[in-house]
Amino acid sequence: MGVIDMVATGRNIEKLREAAGLSVRELQDVFGFSTPQAIYKWQKGISMPKIDNMIVLAELMGVTMDEIIVVKRQDV
């Protein structure tokens, strides 16, 4: 069974954001956030974007959601 590795996914969001040439401030503006805290929390793996925000992230970064999310396998 797989679970989302939040820390690795957060690092991936940061890496993909930088590769796409997007700043945290630009993402903040796209999502209409009053502060950048949510984006920093995503990048640190403290929280994950909601599914609708994940779709927008993938579009902005030119990748699929599967390329953003890092899944680790756990034995049941």
A tleap script that builds the chain and sets N, CA, C and O, in Angstrom:
source leaprc.protein.ff14SB
mol = sequence {
  NMET GLY VAL ILE ASP MET VAL ALA THR GLY
  ARG ASN ILE GLU LYS LEU ARG GLU ALA ALA
  GLY LEU SER VAL ARG GLU LEU GLN ASP VAL
  PHE GLY PHE SER THR PRO GLN ALA ILE TYR
  LYS TRP GLN LYS GLY ILE SER MET PRO LYS
  ILE ASP ASN MET ILE VAL LEU ALA GLU LEU
  MET GLY VAL THR MET ASP GLU ILE ILE VAL
  VAL LYS ARG GLN ASP CVAL
}
set mol.1.N position { 0.847 -1.165 0.000 }
set mol.1.CA position { 0.000 0.000 0.000 }
set mol.1.C position { 0.897 1.233 0.000 }
set mol.1.O position { 1.933 1.253 0.665 }
set mol.2.N position { 0.502 2.252 -0.740 }
set mol.2.CA position { 1.293 3.469 -0.825 }
set mol.2.C position { 0.687 4.606 -0.018 }
set mol.2.O position { -0.531 4.711 0.119 }
set mol.3.N position { 1.550 5.446 0.506 }
set mol.3.CA position { 1.126 6.664 1.204 }
set mol.3.C position { 1.967 7.823 0.666 }
set mol.3.O position { 3.095 7.633 0.212 }
set mol.4.N position { 1.397 9.014 0.728 }
set mol.4.CA position { 2.126 10.186 0.253 }
set mol.4.C position { 3.251 10.518 1.230 }
set mol.4.O position { 3.028 10.655 2.433 }
set mol.5.N position { 4.446 10.643 0.698 }
set mol.5.CA position { 5.595 11.112 1.471 }
set mol.5.C position { 5.533 12.639 1.409 }
set mol.5.O position { 5.946 13.244 0.420 }
set mol.6.N position { 5.016 13.253 2.467 }
set mol.6.CA position { 4.765 14.689 2.455 }
set mol.6.C position { 6.042 15.518 2.342 }
set mol.6.O position { 6.063 16.531 1.643 }
set mol.7.N position { 7.100 15.095 3.020 }
set mol.7.CA position { 8.352 15.853 2.978 }
set mol.7.C position { 8.969 15.772 1.580 }
set mol.7.O position { 9.396 16.789 1.033 }
set mol.8.N position { 9.019 14.581 1.007 }
set mol.8.CA position { 9.580 14.425 -0.337 }
set mol.8.C position { 8.713 15.135 -1.376 }
set mol.8.O position { 9.236 15.709 -2.331 }
set mol.9.N position { 7.404 15.099 -1.197 }
set mol.9.CA position { 6.515 15.816 -2.103 }
set mol.9.C position { 6.746 17.316 -1.990 }
set mol.9.O position { 6.761 18.021 -2.999 }
set mol.10.N position { 6.926 17.804 -0.778 }
set mol.10.CA position { 7.206 19.223 -0.581 }
set mol.10.C position { 8.493 19.654 -1.254 }
set mol.10.O position { 8.545 20.701 -1.900 }
set mol.11.N position { 9.534 18.846 -1.103 }
set mol.11.CA position { 10.804 19.143 -1.779 }
set mol.11.C position { 10.605 19.148 -3.294 }
set mol.11.O position { 11.188 19.962 -4.011 }
set mol.12.N position { 9.772 18.226 -3.760 }
set mol.12.CA position { 9.493 18.130 -5.190 }
set mol.12.C position { 8.750 19.370 -5.683 }
set mol.12.O position { 9.044 19.884 -6.762 }
set mol.13.N position { 7.791 19.849 -4.896 }
set mol.13.CA position { 7.058 21.066 -5.267 }
set mol.13.C position { 8.039 22.230 -5.402 }
set mol.13.O position { 7.972 23.001 -6.359 }
set mol.14.N position { 8.942 22.348 -4.442 }
set mol.14.CA position { 9.928 23.437 -4.492 }
set mol.14.C position { 10.829 23.307 -5.718 }
set mol.14.O position { 11.071 24.287 -6.423 }
set mol.15.N position { 11.319 22.109 -5.967 }
set mol.15.CA position { 12.209 21.869 -7.106 }
set mol.15.C position { 11.497 22.172 -8.429 }
set mol.15.O position { 12.059 22.830 -9.304 }
set mol.16.N position { 10.263 21.690 -8.567 }
set mol.16.CA position { 9.510 21.915 -9.801 }
set mol.16.C position { 9.139 23.391 -9.973 }
set mol.16.O position { 9.139 23.909 -11.089 }
set mol.17.N position { 8.824 24.059 -8.868 }
set mol.17.CA position { 8.526 25.494 -8.922 }
set mol.17.C position { 9.727 26.259 -9.445 }
set mol.17.O position { 9.598 27.107 -10.329 }
set mol.18.N position { 10.898 25.956 -8.896 }
set mol.18.CA position { 12.120 26.641 -9.323 }
set mol.18.C position { 12.440 26.328 -10.781 }
set mol.18.O position { 12.835 27.218 -11.534 }
set mol.19.N position { 12.273 25.067 -11.185 }
set mol.19.CA position { 12.550 24.669 -12.568 }
set mol.19.C position { 11.613 25.380 -13.551 }
set mol.19.O position { 11.986 25.656 -14.691 }
set mol.20.N position { 10.393 25.671 -13.092 }
set mol.20.CA position { 9.424 26.372 -13.936 }
set mol.20.C position { 9.653 27.885 -13.920 }
set mol.20.O position { 8.973 28.627 -14.629 }
set mol.21.N position { 10.610 28.338 -13.110 }
set mol.21.CA position { 10.918 29.756 -13.039 }
set mol.21.C position { 9.877 30.572 -12.289 }
set mol.21.O position { 9.698 31.762 -12.551 }
set mol.22.N position { 9.191 29.920 -11.350 }
set mol.22.CA position { 8.140 30.588 -10.581 }
set mol.22.C position { 8.632 30.911 -9.173 }
set mol.22.O position { 9.296 30.096 -8.533 }
set mol.23.N position { 8.304 32.089 -8.708 }
set mol.23.CA position { 8.642 32.461 -7.334 }
set mol.23.C position { 7.471 32.098 -6.418 }
set mol.23.O position { 6.351 31.870 -6.875 }
set mol.24.N position { 7.755 32.051 -5.131 }
set mol.24.CA position { 6.690 31.819 -4.150 }
set mol.24.C position { 5.658 32.932 -4.262 }
set mol.24.O position { 4.456 32.678 -4.183 }
set mol.25.N position { 6.115 34.145 -4.442 }
set mol.25.CA position { 5.211 35.304 -4.568 }
set mol.25.C position { 4.278 35.145 -5.780 }
set mol.25.O position { 3.093 35.469 -5.700 }
set mol.26.N position { 4.815 34.651 -6.889 }
set mol.26.CA position { 3.974 34.440 -8.081 }
set mol.26.C position { 2.891 33.398 -7.800 }
set mol.26.O position { 1.738 33.575 -8.194 }
set mol.27.N position { 3.265 32.307 -7.114 }
set mol.27.CA position { 2.262 31.302 -6.761 }
set mol.27.C position { 1.230 31.890 -5.806 }
set mol.27.O position { 0.035 31.625 -5.938 }
set mol.28.N position { 1.684 32.674 -4.863 }
set mol.28.CA position { 0.776 33.325 -3.923 }
set mol.28.C position { -0.267 34.142 -4.683 }
set mol.28.O position { -1.454 34.091 -4.364 }
set mol.29.N position { 0.177 34.887 -5.682 }
set mol.29.CA position { -0.736 35.698 -6.483 }
set mol.29.C position { -1.706 34.835 -7.294 }
set mol.29.O position { -2.897 35.136 -7.366 }
set mol.30.N position { -1.195 33.764 -7.901 }
set mol.30.CA position { -2.050 32.881 -8.697 }
set mol.30.C position { -3.176 32.303 -7.841 }
set mol.30.O position { -4.330 32.255 -8.265 }
set mol.31.N position { -2.824 31.866 -6.631 }
set mol.31.CA position { -3.820 31.241 -5.765 }
set mol.31.C position { -4.639 32.251 -4.966 }
set mol.31.O position { -5.616 31.884 -4.313 }
set mol.32.N position { -4.246 33.509 -5.015 }
set mol.32.CA position { -4.995 34.543 -4.305 }
set mol.32.C position { -4.830 34.490 -2.801 }
set mol.32.O position { -5.706 34.929 -2.055 }
set mol.33.N position { -3.681 33.940 -2.348 }
set mol.33.CA position { -3.407 33.873 -0.917 }
set mol.33.C position { -2.934 35.232 -0.425 }
set mol.33.O position { -2.192 35.916 -1.129 }
set mol.34.N position { -3.349 35.632 0.766 }
set mol.34.CA position { -2.917 36.923 1.313 }
set mol.34.C position { -1.482 36.871 1.828 }
set mol.34.O position { -0.810 37.899 1.907 }
set mol.35.N position { -1.012 35.669 2.179 }
set mol.35.CA position { 0.371 35.481 2.613 }
set mol.35.C position { 0.927 34.239 1.907 }
set mol.35.O position { 0.158 33.432 1.384 }
set mol.36.N position { 2.257 34.078 1.887 }
set mol.36.CA position { 2.855 32.916 1.227 }
set mol.36.C position { 2.938 31.679 2.122 }
set mol.36.O position { 3.486 30.656 1.710 }
set mol.37.N position { 2.405 31.760 3.333 }
set mol.37.CA position { 2.588 30.684 4.307 }
set mol.37.C position { 2.134 29.314 3.794 }
set mol.37.O position { 2.815 28.316 4.030 }
set mol.38.N position { 1.012 29.253 3.105 }
set mol.38.CA position { 0.518 27.958 2.604 }
set mol.38.C position { 1.528 27.318 1.661 }
set mol.38.O position { 1.757 26.110 1.718 }
set mol.39.N position { 2.121 28.113 0.809 }
set mol.39.CA position { 3.091 27.586 -0.153 }
set mol.39.C position { 4.346 27.091 0.574 }
set mol.39.O position { 4.887 26.040 0.230 }
set mol.40.N position { 4.808 27.840 1.572 }
set mol.40.CA position { 5.958 27.380 2.348 }
set mol.40.C position { 5.630 26.081 3.094 }
set mol.40.O position { 6.487 25.206 3.218 }
set mol.41.N position { 4.409 25.956 3.584 }
set mol.41.CA position { 4.002 24.720 4.265 }
set mol.41.C position { 3.978 23.554 3.290 }
set mol.41.O position { 4.360 22.441 3.648 }
set mol.42.N position { 3.534 23.795 2.062 }
set mol.42.CA position { 3.572 22.732 1.049 }
set mol.42.C position { 5.012 22.297 0.823 }
set mol.42.O position { 5.308 21.103 0.802 }
set mol.43.N position { 5.910 23.266 0.653 }
set mol.43.CA position { 7.302 22.961 0.334 }
set mol.43.C position { 8.035 22.269 1.478 }
set mol.43.O position { 8.990 21.531 1.240 }
set mol.44.N position { 7.607 22.494 2.696 }
set mol.44.CA position { 8.226 21.838 3.846 }
set mol.44.C position { 7.559 20.493 4.175 }
set mol.44.O position { 8.036 19.759 5.041 }
set mol.45.N position { 6.467 20.178 3.489 }
set mol.45.CA position { 5.769 18.926 3.743 }
set mol.45.C position { 4.923 18.959 5.001 }
set mol.45.O position { 4.570 17.911 5.541 }
set mol.46.N position { 4.593 20.159 5.473 }
set mol.46.CA position { 3.745 20.302 6.655 }
set mol.46.C position { 2.283 20.081 6.276 }
set mol.46.O position { 1.501 19.516 7.040 }
set mol.47.N position { 1.938 20.543 5.075 }
set mol.47.CA position { 0.582 20.329 4.550 }
set mol.47.C position { 0.679 20.100 3.051 }
set mol.47.O position { 1.721 20.347 2.443 }
set mol.48.N position { -0.390 19.636 2.472 }
set mol.48.CA position { -0.456 19.380 1.041 }
set mol.48.C position { -1.494 20.296 0.406 }
set mol.48.O position { -2.477 20.672 1.043 }
set mol.49.N position { -1.265 20.653 -0.864 }
set mol.49.CA position { -2.274 21.453 -1.553 }
set mol.49.C position { -3.575 20.659 -1.702 }
set mol.49.O position { -3.555 19.437 -1.853 }
set mol.50.N position { -4.695 21.366 -1.658 }
set mol.50.CA position { -5.976 20.723 -1.957 }
set mol.50.C position { -5.939 20.278 -3.402 }
set mol.50.O position { -5.133 20.776 -4.188 }
set mol.51.N position { -6.803 19.345 -3.761 }
set mol.51.CA position { -6.759 18.755 -5.097 }
set mol.51.C position { -6.910 19.803 -6.195 }
set mol.51.O position { -6.230 19.718 -7.217 }
set mol.52.N position { -7.788 20.789 -6.007 }
set mol.52.CA position { -7.940 21.814 -7.043 }
set mol.52.C position { -6.672 22.652 -7.179 }
set mol.52.O position { -6.318 23.054 -8.287 }
set mol.53.N position { -5.984 22.920 -6.067 }
set mol.53.CA position { -4.713 23.638 -6.134 }
set mol.53.C position { -3.619 22.775 -6.746 }
set mol.53.O position { -2.735 23.288 -7.432 }
set mol.54.N position { -3.670 21.474 -6.505 }
set mol.54.CA position { -2.692 20.560 -7.092 }
set mol.54.C position { -2.823 20.543 -8.621 }
set mol.54.O position { -1.824 20.477 -9.336 }
set mol.55.N position { -4.056 20.603 -9.106 }
set mol.55.CA position { -4.286 20.643 -10.550 }
set mol.55.C position { -3.666 21.903 -11.145 }
set mol.55.O position { -3.010 21.846 -12.185 }
set mol.56.N position { -3.874 23.038 -10.484 }
set mol.56.CA position { -3.306 24.303 -10.954 }
set mol.56.C position { -1.774 24.262 -10.893 }
set mol.56.O position { -1.104 24.703 -11.827 }
set mol.57.N position { -1.226 23.735 -9.799 }
set mol.57.CA position { 0.235 23.607 -9.691 }
set mol.57.C position { 0.811 22.802 -10.850 }
set mol.57.O position { 1.790 23.209 -11.476 }
set mol.58.N position { 0.203 21.673 -11.126 }
set mol.58.CA position { 0.680 20.818 -12.217 }
set mol.58.C position { 0.646 21.571 -13.542 }
set mol.58.O position { 1.589 21.501 -14.331 }
set mol.59.N position { -0.434 22.283 -13.776 }
set mol.59.CA position { -0.566 23.062 -15.008 }
set mol.59.C position { 0.518 24.139 -15.103 }
set mol.59.O position { 1.160 24.292 -16.142 }
set mol.60.N position { 0.715 24.878 -14.015 }
set mol.60.CA position { 1.720 25.946 -14.000 }
set mol.60.C position { 3.133 25.409 -14.206 }
set mol.60.O position { 3.962 26.050 -14.852 }
set mol.61.N position { 3.396 24.232 -13.654 }
set mol.61.CA position { 4.741 23.668 -13.711 }
set mol.61.C position { 4.970 22.798 -14.940 }
set mol.61.O position { 6.088 22.348 -15.193 }
set mol.62.N position { 3.904 22.563 -15.704 }
set mol.62.CA position { 4.044 21.766 -16.921 }
set mol.62.C position { 4.283 20.296 -16.658 }
set mol.62.O position { 4.970 19.624 -17.428 }
set mol.63.N position { 3.712 19.787 -15.559 }
set mol.63.CA position { 3.864 18.374 -15.202 }
set mol.63.C position { 2.489 17.802 -14.849 }
set mol.63.O position { 1.493 18.524 -14.808 }
set mol.64.N position { 2.456 16.507 -14.597 }
set mol.64.CA position { 1.223 15.880 -14.123 }
set mol.64.C position { 1.235 15.861 -12.599 }
set mol.64.O position { 2.284 16.034 -11.978 }
set mol.65.N position { 0.076 15.653 -12.005 }
set mol.65.CA position { 0.022 15.539 -10.543 }
set mol.65.C position { 0.866 14.364 -10.071 }
set mol.65.O position { 1.471 14.425 -9.001 }
set mol.66.N position { 0.911 13.301 -10.856 }
set mol.66.CA position { 1.727 12.142 -10.492 }
set mol.66.C position { 3.207 12.493 -10.409 }
set mol.66.O position { 3.953 11.869 -9.654 }
set mol.67.N position { 3.631 13.482 -11.176 }
set mol.67.CA position { 5.026 13.900 -11.141 }
set mol.67.C position { 5.324 14.783 -9.932 }
set mol.67.O position { 6.487 14.955 -9.565 }
set mol.68.N position { 4.297 15.338 -9.317 }
set mol.68.CA position { 4.470 16.170 -8.126 }
set mol.68.C position { 4.471 15.313 -6.860 }
set mol.68.O position { 5.307 15.496 -5.975 }
set mol.69.N position { 3.546 14.398 -6.788 }
set mol.69.CA position { 3.334 13.604 -5.562 }
set mol.69.C position { 4.349 12.460 -5.484 }
set mol.69.O position { 4.529 11.713 -6.446 }
set mol.70.N position { 5.002 12.332 -4.344 }
set mol.70.CA position { 5.939 11.233 -4.097 }
set mol.70.C position { 5.245 10.237 -3.172 }
set mol.70.O position { 4.820 10.579 -2.069 }
set mol.71.N position { 5.142 9.006 -3.648 }
set mol.71.CA position { 4.473 7.939 -2.881 }
set mol.71.C position { 5.522 6.966 -2.368 }
set mol.71.O position { 6.407 6.527 -3.102 }
set mol.72.N position { 5.398 6.643 -1.089 }
set mol.72.CA position { 6.278 5.609 -0.537 }
set mol.72.C position { 5.420 4.387 -0.230 }
set mol.72.O position { 4.264 4.500 0.176 }
set mol.73.N position { 6.003 3.253 -0.429 }
set mol.73.CA position { 5.301 1.983 -0.207 }
set mol.73.C position { 5.444 1.549 1.234 }
set mol.73.O position { 6.517 1.642 1.830 }
set mol.74.N position { 4.335 1.069 1.783 }
set mol.74.CA position { 4.356 0.510 3.142 }
set mol.74.C position { 3.736 -0.880 3.080 }
set mol.74.O position { 2.741 -1.102 2.391 }
set mol.75.N position { 4.332 -1.796 3.801 }
set mol.75.CA position { 3.777 -3.142 3.877 }
set mol.75.C position { 2.596 -3.142 4.839 }
set mol.75.O position { 2.618 -2.496 5.886 }
set mol.76.N position { 1.575 -3.879 4.454 }
set mol.76.CA position { 0.372 -3.965 5.292 }
set mol.76.C position { 0.456 -5.173 6.179 }
set mol.76.O position { -0.458 -5.428 6.964 }
savepdb mol mol.pdb
quit
